[in-house]
């Protein structure tokens, strides 16, 4: 009987523990704490957004990030979307729209990375941010670009 009550007490203790929570400052400090091979990829620049009404798509393009450890263009990009205004917090999973794999190879001229998103006609503004990702560290975010219709 003592063993059974001990097991029940242990189960009650384990099930009553609070889940691990991430403090709010984590999302601000996280990019500063992560390092890649030598450094994080460079920040993507010249992010541009356009809407094609004929195809009902939102198109994004930007200049590629570079991996400073290997001096080659980064192949992975994370795209974040914000509907509530210019972003004040970055790197949140709930804001991540997609991860893009660039099809460029280092030995060829790298074209501008591109992303296309199907969209119904809408009115209002959305904001986009892109980061380079080299599978060990994420770059600082690009400047936010606003698309208004």
Secondary structure, DSSP 4 states (H G I P E B T S, - for coil): -HHHHHHHHHHHHHHTSPPP---TTHHHHHHHH---SSSPPPPPEEEEEEEETTTTEEEEEEEPPEETTTTEE-SEEEEEEESSSS-SS-S-GGGEEEEEE----TTSPPPPEEEEEE-----SEEEEEEEEE-SS-BPPPPPPEEEE-
